Amino acid sequence: MKCSIFNMNLEKLRKALNHGNIEWRKHVLQRLAERGIKQKDILDVLLAGTIIEEYIDDKPYPSALFLGFVKSTPIHAVAAFDEKSNYVYIITAYKPSLNIFENDFRKRKRND
């Protein structure tokens, strides 16, 4: 479920990232290799990017879609955060398409 009020604690998430409390899911590692995106780029997006969608009902942990730019290229990354264990789970990442997102890469186009 998408939510307009962001509940994810970015400060705690970024602190966990800086401490190396990260799990890269197999799916994301495969996608990064296919898409020519570096793990460092995803960390940069999560550390400096903006949450554009939040999925508070995701299981087992709430997740969020982040937007960041790497050398002026937009990158979306989805990460979940378990505040209890202080671990970040990186789920997927991709270069957003203008066929799906508006020019600012923040909002999905409406299919009316």
Buried (B, 14 or more C-beta within 10 A) or exposed (E): EEBEEBEBEBEEBBEBBEEEBBBBBEEBEEBBEEEEBEBEBBBBBBBEBEBBBBBBEBEEBBBBBBBBBBEEEBBBBBBBBBEEEEBBBBBBBBEBEEEEBEEEBBEBEEEE
